Amino acid sequence: VLLAADTRSTTGNVVANKDTEKIHQLSKNLFCCGAGTAADAHQIKRRVTTLLDLQSVNSNILEYPSRPEFMIENENESNEETGCVESEWSVPTVSAAKGLLTRILMEGQRSYSASFILGGCDYTNMGQNMALYQIKSDGCCGKVMYSALGSGSTYAMAILESSVHPDMTVEEAIPIIGDAIKAGIDNDMGSGSN
């Protein structure tokens, strides 16, 4: 999963900040990009981060099905490097973060003006499960292969739609993502800066 963003935020036709942080770390395995009202995006990101932190301390914060047998067995195995007992269950899942983001946006009943792209990786005994979701300001979401949000997204999506394919390597994807952001910056006054 690759995430990228420009750094410009605007207020109407005025550039409000040239160094806005638009990629947010929710946990060690989860990141999101926000578009829309910067204050709404930041406040929602803080709420989700706090709830995910609570979830990692107490897995009963959210309603989970009973844990699979392999997770219970793993809790009893010691980590050789630190001597600590570590459980996969303590790492927030992409699905949990998606659920929190959609719930917060839906509960806001369209009072928030922020949309998100959520990307992350779940680690299980079966391997890594990477996912990317686009979450709209009304809480509607969908799993996507690529996405763009914000005022320059039309131009970025043109590059992504014409260039991205399912069997891409990271090395192939990085320049395409750079071209998509550059297209948004070059064609939209509200996008740009660093």
C-alpha contacts under 8 A as a table, 3 or more apart, distances in Angstrom:
res1	aa1	res2	aa2	distance
1	V	119	G	6.21
1	V	120	G	6.57
1	V	121	C	7.78
1	V	130	M	6.51
1	V	131	A	7.02
1	V	132	L	6.96
2	L	119	G	7.65
2	L	174	I	7.99
3	L	23	I	7.54
3	L	32	C	7.82
3	L	33	C	7.36
3	L	119	G	7.37
4	A	23	I	7.24
4	A	33	C	7.86
4	A	177	I	7.20
4	A	181	I	7.79
5	A	22	K	6.31
5	A	23	I	6.83
5	A	33	C	7.38
5	A	181	I	6.87
6	D	22	K	7.39
6	D	181	I	6.87
6	D	185	I	7.82
6	D	191	S	6.59
6	D	192	G	5.63
6	D	193	S	6.56
6	D	194	N	6.04
7	T	17	N	7.93
7	T	18	K	5.83
7	T	19	D	5.01
7	T	20	T	4.77
7	T	21	E	6.13
7	T	22	K	6.54
7	T	191	S	7.60
7	T	192	G	6.35
7	T	193	S	5.66
7	T	194	N	5.55
8	R	15	V	7.03
8	R	16	A	7.71
8	R	17	N	5.84
8	R	18	K	4.51
8	R	19	D	6.11
8	R	20	T	5.90
8	R	190	G	6.88
8	R	191	S	5.63
8	R	192	G	5.26
8	R	193	S	5.41
8	R	194	N	7.55
9	S	15	V	6.09
9	S	16	A	5.66
9	S	17	N	5.27
9	S	18	K	6.50
9	S	19	D	7.91
9	S	20	T	6.26
9	S	38	A	7.60
9	S	190	G	6.82
9	S	191	S	7.35
10	T	13	N	6.63
10	T	14	V	5.51
10	T	15	V	4.32
10	T	16	A	4.83
10	T	17	N	6.82
10	T	190	G	5.91
11	T	14	V	5.21
11	T	15	V	6.30
11	T	16	A	5.88
13	N	189	M	7.84
13	N	190	G	7.42
15	V	18	K	7.04
15	V	190	G	7.31
17	N	20	T	6.04
18	K	192	G	7.80
18	K	193	S	5.49
18	K	194	N	7.29
19	D	193	S	7.23
19	D	194	N	7.02
21	E	24	H	7.31
22	K	33	C	5.41
22	K	34	G	5.61
22	K	35	A	7.44
23	I	31	F	6.88
23	I	32	C	5.72
23	I	33	C	4.49
23	I	34	G	6.86
24	H	31	F	5.54
24	H	32	C	5.25
24	H	33	C	6.13
24	H	34	G	7.86
24	H	45	K	7.32
25	Q	28	K	7.20
25	Q	30	L	6.19
25	Q	31	F	4.43
25	Q	32	C	6.55
26	L	29	N	7.79
26	L	30	L	5.32
26	L	31	F	5.37
26	L	32	C	7.16
26	L	45	K	7.22
26	L	48	V	7.16
26	L	49	T	4.97
26	L	52	L	7.58
27	S	30	L	5.07
27	S	31	F	7.05
27	S	49	T	6.96
27	S	52	L	7.46
27	S	53	D	7.79
27	S	92	P	7.25
29	N	91	V	7.85
29	N	92	P	7.72
29	N	120	G	5.53
29	N	121	C	5.70
29	N	122	D	7.25
30	L	92	P	7.98
30	L	93	T	7.92
30	L	94	V	6.75
30	L	97	A	7.96
30	L	118	L	7.42
30	L	119	G	6.00
30	L	120	G	4.36
30	L	121	C	6.79
31	F	118	L	6.04
31	F	119	G	5.47
31	F	120	G	6.14
32	C	116	F	6.38
32	C	117	I	5.38
32	C	118	L	4.32
32	C	119	G	5.99
33	C	116	F	5.46
33	C	117	I	5.12
33	C	118	L	6.63
34	G	38	A	7.66
34	G	41	A	5.66
34	G	114	A	6.60
34	G	115	S	5.78
34	G	116	F	4.60
34	G	117	I	6.68
34	G	149	L	7.85
35	A	38	A	7.06
35	A	41	A	6.96
35	A	114	A	5.53
35	A	115	S	5.31
35	A	116	F	6.33
35	A	149	L	6.07
35	A	150	G	5.20
36	G	40	D	7.76
36	G	41	A	7.11
36	G	113	S	5.51
36	G	114	A	4.39
36	G	115	S	6.31
36	G	150	G	6.52
37	T	40	D	5.41
37	T	41	A	6.30
37	T	112	Y	7.97
37	T	113	S	5.44
37	T	114	A	5.66
38	A	41	A	5.12
38	A	42	H	6.04
38	A	114	A	7.53
39	A	42	H	5.17
39	A	43	Q	6.05
40	D	43	Q	5.17
40	D	44	I	6.07
40	D	112	Y	6.05
40	D	113	S	6.40
40	D	114	A	6.01
41	A	44	I	5.30
41	A	45	K	6.03
41	A	113	S	7.81
41	A	114	A	5.37
41	A	115	S	7.42
41	A	116	F	7.96
42	H	45	K	5.06
42	H	46	R	6.18
43	Q	46	R	5.15
43	Q	47	R	6.34
44	I	47	R	5.11
44	I	48	V	6.19
44	I	101	L	7.48
44	I	104	I	7.39
45	K	48	V	5.18
45	K	49	T	6.06
46	R	49	T	5.11
46	R	50	T	6.12
47	R	50	T	5.19
47	R	51	L	6.20
48	V	51	L	5.12
48	V	52	L	6.04
48	V	97	A	6.98
48	V	100	L	6.27
48	V	101	L	6.66
49	T	52	L	5.12
49	T	53	D	6.12
50	T	53	D	5.08
50	T	54	L	6.25
51	L	54	L	5.03
51	L	55	Q	6.08
52	L	55	Q	4.87
52	L	56	S	6.25
52	L	92	P	6.16
52	L	96	A	7.93
52	L	97	A	7.16
53	D	56	S	5.19
53	D	57	V	6.54
54	L	57	V	5.14
54	L	58	N	6.05
54	L	59	S	7.90
54	L	61	I	6.94
55	Q	58	N	4.99
55	Q	59	S	4.90
55	Q	60	N	6.97
55	Q	61	I	5.35
55	Q	62	L	6.99
55	Q	90	S	7.39
55	Q	92	P	7.09
56	S	59	S	5.99
56	S	89	W	7.52
56	S	90	S	4.39
56	S	91	V	5.96
56	S	92	P	6.34
57	V	90	S	6.83
58	N	61	I	6.06
59	S	62	L	6.71
59	S	64	Y	7.80
59	S	89	W	7.35
59	S	90	S	7.03
60	N	63	E	6.24
60	N	64	Y	7.19
64	Y	67	R	7.84
67	R	71	M	6.44
67	R	72	I	6.93
68	P	71	M	5.62
68	P	72	I	6.89
69	E	72	I	5.27
69	E	73	E	6.36
70	F	73	E	5.10
70	F	74	N	6.15
70	F	125	N	7.78
71	M	74	N	5.03
71	M	75	E	6.39
71	M	87	S	6.91
71	M	88	E	6.65
71	M	89	W	7.02
72	I	75	E	5.32
72	I	76	N	7.21
73	E	76	N	5.66
73	E	77	E	7.10
74	N	77	E	5.23
74	N	86	E	7.55
74	N	87	S	6.20
74	N	88	E	7.68
75	E	78	S	7.79
75	E	85	V	6.20
75	E	86	E	5.90
75	E	87	S	4.88
75	E	88	E	7.90
76	N	85	V	6.60
77	E	85	V	6.26
77	E	86	E	7.51
78	S	83	G	5.71
78	S	84	C	5.63
78	S	85	V	4.68
78	S	86	E	6.86
79	N	82	T	5.75
79	N	83	G	5.15
79	N	84	C	5.41
79	N	85	V	5.96
79	N	86	E	6.61
80	E	83	G	5.40
80	E	84	C	7.80
86	E	90	S	7.88
87	S	90	S	5.72
87	S	91	V	7.83
88	E	91	V	5.75
88	E	123	Y	7.27
88	E	124	T	7.06
89	W	92	P	7.37
92	P	96	A	6.56
92	P	97	A	7.26
92	P	122	D	7.98
93	T	96	A	5.17
93	T	97	A	6.48
93	T	121	C	7.55
93	T	122	D	5.66
94	V	97	A	5.21
94	V	98	K	6.10
94	V	118	L	7.94
94	V	119	G	7.31
94	V	120	G	5.85
94	V	121	C	6.66
94	V	122	D	6.49
94	V	131	A	7.04
95	S	98	K	5.03
95	S	99	G	6.08
96	A	99	G	5.07
96	A	100	L	6.24
97	A	100	L	5.11
97	A	101	L	6.15
98	K	101	L	5.22
98	K	102	T	6.10
98	K	118	L	7.20
98	K	133	Y	7.60
99	G	102	T	5.29
99	G	103	R	5.94
100	L	103	R	5.13
100	L	104	I	6.07
101	L	104	I	5.32
101	L	105	L	6.22
101	L	135	I	7.70
101	L	139	G	7.27
102	T	105	L	5.19
102	T	106	M	5.96
102	T	135	I	6.93
102	T	138	D	7.86
102	T	139	G	4.30
102	T	140	C	6.71
102	T	141	C	7.24
103	R	106	M	5.09
103	R	107	E	5.91
103	R	139	G	6.71
104	I	107	E	5.17
104	I	108	G	6.18
104	I	139	G	7.62
105	L	108	G	5.10
105	L	109	Q	6.93
105	L	110	R	7.07
105	L	112	Y	6.72
105	L	137	S	6.18
105	L	138	D	5.76
105	L	139	G	4.85
106	M	109	Q	5.40
106	M	110	R	7.06
106	M	138	D	5.68
106	M	139	G	4.91
108	G	111	S	5.25
108	G	112	Y	6.24
109	Q	112	Y	7.71
109	Q	138	D	7.05
110	R	113	S	7.29
110	R	137	S	6.77
110	R	138	D	5.54
112	Y	137	S	6.46
112	Y	138	D	7.99
113	S	137	S	5.93
114	A	136	K	7.39
114	A	137	S	5.15
115	S	134	Q	7.81
115	S	135	I	5.75
115	S	136	K	4.67
115	S	137	S	4.70
115	S	149	L	7.33
116	F	134	Q	5.99
116	F	135	I	5.04
116	F	136	K	6.51
116	F	137	S	7.81
116	F	149	L	7.52
117	I	132	L	7.04
117	I	133	Y	5.61
117	I	134	Q	4.57
117	I	135	I	6.09
117	I	147	S	7.30
117	I	148	A	7.82
117	I	149	L	7.66
118	L	132	L	5.63
118	L	133	Y	5.07
118	L	134	Q	6.43
118	L	135	I	7.50
119	G	130	M	7.58
119	G	131	A	5.74
119	G	132	L	4.42
119	G	133	Y	6.46
120	G	130	M	5.78
120	G	131	A	5.73
120	G	132	L	6.78
121	C	128	Q	6.31
121	C	129	N	5.46
121	C	130	M	4.28
121	C	131	A	6.37
122	D	128	Q	5.70
122	D	129	N	5.05
122	D	130	M	6.37
123	Y	126	M	7.90
123	Y	127	G	5.98
123	Y	128	Q	4.82
123	Y	129	N	6.53
124	T	127	G	5.26
124	T	128	Q	6.31
124	T	129	N	7.79
131	A	143	K	7.20
132	L	143	K	5.82
132	L	144	V	5.73
132	L	145	M	6.63
132	L	146	Y	7.40
133	Y	141	C	6.62
133	Y	142	G	5.54
133	Y	143	K	4.42
133	Y	144	V	5.60
134	Q	141	C	5.51
134	Q	142	G	5.62
134	Q	143	K	6.53
134	Q	144	V	6.72
134	Q	147	S	6.73
135	I	139	G	6.05
135	I	140	C	5.81
135	I	141	C	4.27
135	I	142	G	6.79
136	K	139	G	5.40
136	K	140	C	5.41
136	K	141	C	6.15
137	S	140	C	7.42
144	V	147	S	6.73
145	M	166	P	7.75
146	Y	160	L	7.20
146	Y	164	V	7.89
147	S	157	M	7.01
147	S	160	L	7.92
148	A	153	S	4.94
148	A	154	T	7.77
148	A	156	A	6.47
148	A	157	M	6.10
149	L	152	G	7.32
149	L	153	S	4.99
150	G	153	S	5.33
151	S	154	T	7.41
151	S	184	G	7.88
151	S	188	D	6.87
151	S	190	G	6.32
151	S	191	S	6.89
152	G	155	Y	5.73
152	G	156	A	6.39
152	G	181	I	8.00
152	G	183	A	7.73
152	G	184	G	4.19
152	G	185	I	6.74
152	G	187	N	7.20
152	G	188	D	5.45
152	G	190	G	7.20
152	G	191	S	5.97
153	S	156	A	4.87
153	S	157	M	5.79
153	S	184	G	6.33
154	T	157	M	5.26
154	T	158	A	6.46
154	T	184	G	7.48
155	Y	158	A	5.29
155	Y	159	I	6.92
155	Y	180	A	7.12
155	Y	183	A	5.56
155	Y	184	G	5.12
155	Y	187	N	7.01
156	A	159	I	5.40
156	A	160	L	6.32
156	A	179	D	7.82
156	A	180	A	4.19
156	A	181	I	5.89
156	A	182	K	7.79
156	A	183	A	5.67
156	A	184	G	5.30
157	M	160	L	4.86
157	M	161	E	5.76
157	M	180	A	7.01
158	A	161	E	5.37
158	A	162	S	6.28
158	A	180	A	7.75
159	I	162	S	5.38
159	I	163	S	6.09
159	I	176	I	7.34
159	I	179	D	7.07
159	I	180	A	5.32
159	I	183	A	7.60
160	L	163	S	5.27
160	L	164	V	5.46
160	L	176	I	7.08
160	L	177	I	7.39
160	L	180	A	6.42
161	E	164	V	6.06
163	S	176	I	6.98
164	V	168	M	7.19
164	V	173	A	7.36
164	V	176	I	7.69
165	H	168	M	5.86
168	M	172	E	6.07
168	M	173	A	6.44
169	T	172	E	5.21
169	T	173	A	6.25
170	V	173	A	5.01
170	V	174	I	6.17
171	E	174	I	5.74
171	E	175	P	7.64
172	E	175	P	6.53
172	E	176	I	7.12
173	A	176	I	5.21
173	A	177	I	6.17
174	I	177	I	5.22
174	I	178	G	6.28
175	P	178	G	4.91
175	P	179	D	6.13
176	I	179	D	5.00
176	I	180	A	6.16
177	I	180	A	5.00
177	I	181	I	6.29
178	G	181	I	5.26
178	G	182	K	6.11
179	D	182	K	4.95
179	D	183	A	6.07
180	A	183	A	5.10
180	A	184	G	6.44
181	I	184	G	5.12
181	I	185	I	6.22
182	K	185	I	4.98
182	K	186	D	5.93
183	A	186	D	5.17
183	A	187	N	6.08
184	G	187	N	5.43
184	G	188	D	5.70
184	G	191	S	6.24
184	G	192	G	7.70
185	I	188	D	5.55
185	I	189	M	7.08
185	I	190	G	7.76
185	I	191	S	4.79
185	I	192	G	4.65
186	D	189	M	7.82
186	D	192	G	7.78
188	D	191	S	5.57
189	M	192	G	7.38
